[in-house]
Amino acid sequence: MTSEQLRILRQRLRLSQAALARLLAIAPNSLARAERGEVGISESLARLALFVARDIEEGRGYASYLAKTRGKRKTPPWRRKEPTP
């Protein structure tokens, strides 16, 4: 994956660099440098980015949930405790 392909992938998902970096478990500045071509993109990072993209586009999984909330920390619906009566 090239830096241009990574940038296009992020834009297609309509995510900020910070949101995608959080999904990929890397620092936002690392993603920015990778998109500018200052550092190489490892094969494992490229595979993870494609996996996360597929997860988001198919609307399933935790990555999809985080993308919908734009990476903000919120309790996922399946982890919320129901109020006790």
Secondary structure, DSSP 8 states (H G I E B T S, - for coil): --HHHHHHHHHHTT--HHHHHHHHTS-HHHHHHHHHTSS---HHHHHHHHHHHHHHHTT-HHHHHHHHTTT-----GGG------
